[in-house]
Structure formats: C-alpha cells, structure tokens
Amino acid sequence: MDMLRAHVCAPPAGRLCEGPVWDSRTAELLWVDIRAGQIHRAALAGDPPDLVKQATITLDPPLSAVLPTASGGVLAALGDNIFRVADDGTRTLLATLPLPRAGARLNDAKVDPRGRLLAGTVAEDRVAGSAALYRLDPDGALTALLTGVTISNGLGWSPDGRTLYYADSATFQVDAIDYDLETGTLGARRKFAAFDDGEPDGLTVDADGCVWIAVWGAGEVRAFHPDGRPRAAVAVGPAQVSSCTFAGPGLDILVITTAAEGDAAREPDAGRLFACTPGATGLPATPFADIGPAPADGR
C-alpha cells in the first residue's frame, strides 16, 4: 500500500470546509464552508500544486454543497433547500426537502453520471435514523432513495456508473450499492470498507475504479481498490478530514478539505485545504442536467 503525504494550500482556513469539485468549464476548484455559508473558487498553479483564490460568494449558512450545472451556474444546498445560483448570486429554488426534525439540514451531494442530483441529510444532534438520501431529477421530481440514515455522507460512482459508493458515517463503513443508470434507483447493498479509527466522510472515485475516502477523525484519506483491498493512505495532518476530489486539467491532483470544529480548531492548519499528486487520475464531474439531454454513455 502506498503511503503518501499532502501539503497545505494557500487559501485561509475555514470552519467546516467540504464538497470540493473541479469545474472543468472554468478550470477552477469549487468548495464550501458550511458554517460560513460561503462558496469558494480557486485556480491551481505551481509545483507542487497550490490553490490561488479567485472568488467567494456568501449565501445563507448552512451551505453544505456546491455543484456545476449544465446551464452554467451552480447548484447550492442551503439548509433544506436546493437552489440554482447564477454567477451574479441570483437564486432559483429547485426543491425543498421534507426534513422531519428541527436542526436537520442537507449534507453531502453529488451528480450522477446521467445528470441527476443525489443529496443526503443530517440532523445536527445526530439522532439515529433521522436522515435520508434523496434524488432530484432535472424535471424537479424528488424521490427518497434511503431512509433511516444517521449521517448521509460520501457519494461516488464507479467508472461504468453501475455502482454507487455511499457512506452513512455513523456506521463507520462505506457501502457499495448497485445503481441503475437508466432509472436512478438503488439495488443490492454490501459493505465495501470499514473503519475503526474514524468516520468515513466525503469520497471520490478514480478512473481505475479505486475509491478515495476522507476519514474524519483519523487525519487521512484512504484509497481502496474496487475489490476492497487497500490501495493508498494520504496523511493530511488535521484530524477532521472532510472530503476530497481530483482536480486540474489532467484530474491528477487530489485536493482535500478539512474542518476546524470544536477542540480540533486548535490543531495546526485545521480548516485548510491540502493537495498531493497520488499517481491516479480522477473522473470528470457531470453537471446537473438542468438544460439539454442527459449524458447517454454513463459518464
């Protein structure tokens, strides 16, 4: 198993940085600070690669995810609402999720290979079974895919789009779920990877089908082959490693977000972004298909 180390990047620390995604249209990295309600953009430059901050949009916290759209704006998950946000900050409401508890909010979200949005929820008090995973179709239809979840988190698809990797962080494992690309429905579910020293948080999948998982509390990103064998571990530093994605024109730079929540705020570089070149190539992010036909080839 490869043992790697990430280096800290230039942007200043946030409190709960999450959801990094590479926007190939603008050649920029997008990410959010959930507690500050901010969407950040940065370009990659230098060797070793660093992030050069380009812009910040401040909306209403909690702001849990940002994702590109086919229409040119971004999707933003704010509280229990999903908005399309134009470059000038103008919002269009696309959906309101039926959250059953006070203090519940949207959490991690990703777009599937056909342009549908999958978005999970979490209750701030982490009551067992109080969260869910939803699918938002481009026509506005909202469907509950999983209920009885506690902390709906990491999402990512295999290169052929037929397997969804999913973390309910409270279970301390990532599951592999059969995924029907034609309908966006879930099939058989099985344990993929388990953790005894932290909670799986955000994740990403590379072009070889390896799954890179941020392990909250362990200070690492860990990668696994499609059969579940360990592939690599990336030492980050701060314990609260929240998510990761492949970025850059070649999608060969792993960018990692961290948090500075509670006592962890005293750790050096907590809440900063980190990067490394792990010898793998990521998959391009599919934009939410709010205009035009959805992709037909699975990616």
C-alpha positions as CSV (number, residue, x, y, z in Angstrom):
1,M,0.0,0.0,0.0
2,D,1.3,3.5,-0.9
3,M,1.9,5.9,1.9
4,L,1.6,9.5,0.8
5,R,1.6,12.9,2.4
6,A,-0.4,16.0,1.4
7,H,0.8,19.6,1.6
8,V,-1.2,22.6,2.8
9,C,-2.5,25.0,0.3
10,A,-2.6,28.8,0.4
11,P,-6.3,29.6,1.0
12,P,-7.0,30.6,4.6
13,A,-8.7,28.2,7.0
14,G,-12.5,27.9,7.1
15,R,-14.5,26.3,9.9
16,L,-16.2,23.4,8.1
17,C,-14.8,23.2,4.5
18,E,-16.5,20.5,2.4
19,G,-17.6,19.3,-1.0
20,P,-14.6,20.1,-3.3
21,V,-15.4,19.6,-7.0
22,W,-13.4,20.5,-10.1
23,D,-15.3,22.7,-12.5
24,S,-13.9,22.0,-15.9
25,R,-15.8,24.9,-17.6
26,T,-13.8,27.5,-15.6
27,A,-10.7,25.3,-14.7
28,E,-11.4,26.1,-11.1
29,L,-12.0,24.2,-7.8
30,L,-15.3,24.9,-6.0
31,W,-15.8,24.1,-2.3
32,V,-18.0,25.3,0.5
33,D,-17.6,26.4,4.1
34,I,-20.8,25.1,5.6
35,R,-20.8,27.2,8.7
36,A,-19.9,30.5,6.9
37,G,-22.4,29.9,4.1
38,Q,-19.6,30.5,1.5
39,I,-18.9,29.1,-1.9
40,H,-15.2,29.5,-2.8
41,R,-13.4,29.3,-6.2
42,A,-9.7,28.8,-6.8
43,A,-7.4,28.0,-9.6
44,L,-4.5,25.5,-9.5
45,A,-0.9,26.7,-10.1
46,G,2.6,25.9,-9.2
47,D,4.7,22.9,-8.5
48,P,3.9,21.4,-6.1
49,P,0.3,22.4,-6.9
50,D,-1.3,25.2,-4.9
51,L,-4.6,26.9,-5.0
52,V,-5.0,30.6,-5.9
53,K,-8.2,32.0,-4.6
54,Q,-10.4,33.6,-7.3
55,A,-13.8,34.5,-5.7
56,T,-16.2,33.9,-2.9
57,I,-20.0,34.1,-2.8
58,T,-21.6,34.3,0.6
59,L,-25.1,33.0,0.9
60,D,-27.0,31.7,4.0
61,P,-25.5,29.1,6.3
62,P,-25.6,26.2,6.5
63,L,-24.4,25.8,2.9
64,S,-23.5,22.2,2.5
65,A,-22.7,21.5,-1.2
66,V,-22.0,23.3,-4.5
67,L,-22.0,21.6,-7.9
68,P,-21.8,22.8,-11.5
69,T,-24.9,22.8,-13.7
70,A,-25.3,22.4,-17.4
71,S,-26.9,25.9,-17.6
72,G,-23.7,27.5,-16.5
73,G,-24.5,28.3,-12.9
74,V,-24.1,26.1,-9.8
75,L,-26.4,24.1,-7.5
76,A,-26.2,25.1,-3.9
77,A,-27.6,23.2,-1.0
78,L,-28.7,25.6,1.7
79,G,-30.5,24.3,4.8
80,D,-33.3,22.3,3.5
81,N,-33.4,23.9,0.0
82,I,-31.6,23.3,-3.3
83,F,-31.1,26.4,-5.4
84,R,-29.6,27.2,-8.8
85,V,-27.3,30.1,-8.2
86,A,-26.2,32.3,-11.2
87,D,-22.8,34.0,-11.4
88,D,-24.3,37.2,-10.0
89,G,-25.7,35.4,-7.0
90,T,-29.3,35.3,-8.2
91,R,-31.1,32.2,-6.8
92,T,-33.8,30.0,-8.3
93,L,-35.4,27.5,-5.9
94,L,-35.4,23.9,-7.4
95,A,-36.5,21.8,-4.4
96,T,-37.3,21.9,-0.7
97,L,-36.6,18.6,1.2
98,P,-39.0,17.3,3.7
99,L,-36.7,17.3,6.8
100,P,-38.5,15.8,9.8
101,R,-36.5,17.4,12.6
102,A,-35.5,20.9,13.8
103,G,-31.8,21.3,13.2
104,A,-31.8,19.0,10.3
105,R,-30.1,20.1,7.0
106,L,-28.8,19.0,3.7
107,N,-25.3,17.4,3.8
108,D,-23.1,15.8,1.0
109,A,-24.5,15.9,-2.5
110,K,-23.2,14.7,-5.9
111,V,-24.5,14.5,-9.5
112,D,-24.8,11.0,-11.0
113,P,-23.4,10.1,-14.5
114,R,-26.8,10.9,-16.1
115,G,-27.1,14.4,-14.6
116,R,-29.4,13.7,-11.6
117,L,-28.6,15.1,-8.1
118,L,-28.3,12.8,-5.1
119,A,-28.4,14.7,-1.8
120,G,-28.3,13.4,1.7
121,T,-29.3,15.0,5.0
122,V,-28.1,15.1,8.6
123,A,-29.5,16.2,12.0
124,E,-27.1,18.4,14.0
125,D,-27.9,16.3,17.0
126,R,-27.1,13.1,15.1
127,V,-30.2,11.2,16.2
128,A,-30.0,7.7,14.8
129,G,-32.2,7.1,11.8
130,S,-33.2,10.7,11.4
131,A,-31.7,11.4,8.0
132,A,-32.2,10.2,4.4
133,L,-30.8,10.2,0.9
134,Y,-32.8,11.9,-1.9
135,R,-32.6,12.0,-5.7
136,L,-33.6,15.3,-7.5
137,D,-34.2,14.7,-11.3
138,P,-33.7,17.5,-13.8
139,D,-37.5,17.8,-14.2
140,G,-37.8,18.7,-10.5
141,A,-39.1,15.3,-9.3
142,L,-37.8,14.5,-5.8
143,T,-37.5,10.8,-4.6
144,A,-36.3,9.3,-1.3
145,L,-33.8,6.6,-2.1
146,L,-32.8,5.7,1.5
147,T,-34.4,6.5,4.9
148,G,-33.3,5.6,8.4
149,V,-29.9,7.0,7.8
150,T,-28.0,8.9,10.5
151,I,-25.3,10.9,8.7
152,S,-25.7,10.8,4.9
153,N,-22.3,11.4,3.5
154,G,-19.8,10.4,0.8
155,L,-21.1,9.7,-2.7
156,G,-19.3,8.5,-5.8
157,W,-19.9,6.2,-8.8
158,S,-17.7,3.5,-10.4
159,P,-16.3,4.4,-13.8
160,D,-19.2,2.5,-15.5
161,G,-21.8,4.2,-13.3
162,R,-23.2,0.9,-12.1
163,T,-22.0,1.0,-8.5
164,L,-22.7,3.8,-6.0
165,Y,-20.3,4.2,-3.1
166,Y,-22.1,5.6,-0.1
167,A,-21.2,6.5,3.5
168,D,-23.6,6.7,6.4
169,S,-20.8,7.9,8.6
170,A,-22.4,6.7,11.8
171,T,-22.0,3.1,10.6
172,F,-18.2,3.6,10.3
173,Q,-18.2,2.0,6.8
174,V,-18.7,2.7,3.2
175,D,-21.1,0.6,1.2
176,A,-21.2,-0.4,-2.4
177,I,-24.8,-0.2,-3.9
178,D,-25.9,-1.5,-7.3
179,Y,-27.1,1.6,-9.3
180,D,-29.5,1.5,-12.2
181,L,-28.3,4.3,-14.6
182,E,-31.5,4.2,-16.6
183,T,-33.8,4.9,-13.6
184,G,-31.5,6.3,-10.8
185,T,-32.7,3.6,-8.5
186,L,-30.7,1.5,-5.9
187,G,-30.3,-2.2,-5.8
188,A,-28.3,-4.7,-3.7
189,R,-26.1,-3.1,-1.0
190,R,-22.9,-4.6,0.6
191,K,-20.1,-3.5,2.8
192,F,-17.1,-2.1,0.9
193,A,-14.7,-0.7,3.5
194,A,-14.8,-0.4,7.3
195,F,-13.0,2.0,9.7
196,D,-12.1,1.6,13.4
197,D,-10.4,4.9,14.0
198,G,-12.7,7.5,12.4
199,E,-15.8,8.1,10.3
200,P,-15.9,7.9,6.5
201,D,-16.9,11.3,5.2
202,G,-16.7,12.6,1.6
203,L,-15.2,10.4,-1.1
204,T,-14.2,10.3,-4.8
205,V,-13.6,7.6,-7.4
206,D,-10.7,7.5,-9.8
207,A,-10.6,6.3,-13.4
208,D,-9.3,2.8,-12.3
209,G,-12.3,2.4,-10.0
210,C,-10.4,3.0,-6.8
211,V,-12.3,4.8,-4.0
212,W,-10.6,7.6,-2.1
213,I,-12.3,8.2,1.3
214,A,-11.8,11.1,3.7
215,V,-11.6,9.6,7.2
216,W,-12.9,12.2,9.7
217,G,-11.0,11.9,13.0
218,A,-8.1,9.9,11.5
219,G,-6.4,12.8,9.6
220,E,-6.1,10.7,6.5
221,V,-7.6,10.0,3.0
222,R,-7.6,6.2,2.4
223,A,-7.9,4.6,-1.1
224,F,-9.2,1.1,-1.8
225,H,-9.2,-1.0,-5.0
226,P,-12.6,-1.9,-6.4
227,D,-12.4,-5.3,-4.6
228,G,-11.9,-3.5,-1.3
229,R,-8.1,-4.1,-0.9
230,P,-6.2,-1.1,0.5
231,R,-4.5,1.0,-2.3
232,A,-3.0,4.0,-0.5
233,A,-3.2,6.3,2.5
234,V,-2.6,10.0,2.4
235,A,-1.5,11.7,5.6
236,V,-3.1,15.1,5.9
237,G,-2.4,16.5,9.4
238,P,-5.6,17.9,10.9
239,A,-7.8,15.2,12.3
240,Q,-11.1,16.4,10.7
241,V,-10.5,15.4,7.1
242,S,-13.9,16.0,5.4
243,S,-13.7,15.3,1.7
244,C,-11.5,15.0,-1.4
245,T,-11.7,15.3,-5.2
246,F,-9.4,15.0,-8.2
247,A,-8.6,18.4,-9.8
248,G,-6.6,20.1,-12.5
249,P,-6.7,19.8,-16.3
250,G,-5.4,16.2,-16.1
251,L,-7.6,15.4,-13.0
252,D,-4.4,14.1,-11.4
253,I,-4.2,16.3,-8.3
254,L,-6.0,15.1,-5.2
255,V,-7.4,18.1,-3.3
256,I,-8.5,17.5,0.3
257,T,-10.8,19.7,2.6
258,T,-10.6,19.8,6.4
259,A,-12.6,21.3,9.3
260,A,-11.8,23.1,12.5
261,E,-14.8,22.1,14.6
262,G,-14.7,22.1,18.4
263,D,-11.3,21.1,20.0
264,A,-9.9,20.4,16.6
265,A,-9.8,24.1,15.8
266,R,-6.6,24.2,17.9
267,E,-4.8,21.8,15.5
268,P,-2.2,23.3,13.1
269,D,-3.8,24.1,9.7
270,A,-7.2,22.8,10.7
271,G,-9.8,24.0,8.2
272,R,-7.3,24.4,5.4
273,L,-7.2,22.7,2.0
274,F,-4.4,20.2,1.1
275,A,-3.2,18.7,-2.1
276,C,-1.0,15.9,-3.3
277,T,-0.2,14.1,-6.6
278,P,-1.0,10.4,-5.8
279,G,-0.4,8.8,-9.2
280,A,-4.0,8.4,-10.0
281,T,-6.5,10.2,-12.4
282,G,-10.0,11.1,-11.4
283,L,-13.3,11.1,-13.3
284,P,-14.8,14.3,-14.6
285,A,-17.7,15.7,-12.7
286,T,-21.0,15.5,-14.5
287,P,-23.0,18.8,-14.3
288,F,-26.6,18.8,-13.1
289,A,-28.7,18.4,-16.3
290,D,-30.9,21.4,-16.0
291,I,-30.8,22.0,-19.7
292,G,-30.4,19.8,-22.7
293,P,-30.4,16.0,-22.9
294,A,-28.7,14.0,-20.1
295,P,-25.5,12.2,-20.9
296,A,-26.2,8.8,-22.6
297,D,-22.9,7.0,-22.3
298,G,-22.7,6.5,-18.5
299,R,-20.1,9.2,-17.9
